[in-house]
Amino acid sequence: MKLDAKVKAKIEYEIVRIEKLLYDAKPLLDLCKIREPDFVEITATAQIIHSFYNGIESVVTLFLKSANQKVPDNT
């Protein structure tokens, strides 16, 4: 399947955002590997995981909609 240029650009943008998120989060994630995180670090890590999930969800949604596939409603 060939993606429309606009959809492809949106997907690429989301992927760049995910990559930046992971790059920016690396110091915190590395810290969590060597010691147990405190409350603030756990909260920050949870936000990173949430943002990562949302980015992946956006990519999948864009792809499915471009393939004229039904996307489940969040309600």
N, C-alpha and C positions, 0 to 999 in steps of 0.2 A: 504494500500500500504506500502510495506517495502522499506525503503530508503537504497541505497547503502552506505556502511560505509564511503566512501570518501565524498559523498554528505552530509551525516549526520554530519560529522566532520566539514565541511565548514559551514553548517547552525548553528551548535553549536558555532563555532568561531564568526560568525556574531552576534549571540545573546549575547555572552559575551561582544563583543565590544559595542553593544547598551546599555547593562546594565552598563558598565563602563562609557560610555558617560553620561547617566542619573545620575549616582552617582557623577561624577565629576562636573556636571552642577547644582546639587542641590542647592548650596549656591546662585548662580546667579538666579535660578528660584524662590527660596524662597524670595530673595530680591525684585524681580519683583512683588511678591504678596503683599508686604507691602508698596511699593512706586513706583511711575512711574519711569521707567528706563530712563537713559540719552541715548544719541546717541550711545556711545560705548557699553553700556549694551544691547541696542536694537540690535545692529549689532552682538554682541556675541550670543545673544539669537537666532537670525535668523540663524546663522551658526550652532548652536546646532540643531535647527529644521531641517535644511538641512541635516545634518549628520544623524539624526534619520531617516528621510525619506529614505535616501540612504541605510541605514542598512536594513530597512524593505523591500525595493525594492530588495535588494540582496537576502534576505531570500526567498521572493516570487519567484523570478526568478530561484533560485537554485531548489526550490521545483517543480515548473512547468516544468523545463527542465528535472528533474529526472522522472517526470510522463509522459514524452514525449508529453507535451502540447506545443502548439505554443505560443511563447512569442513575444509580439508586438515589432517591431523595433522602435527605438527612432528617426529615421530619418524622 
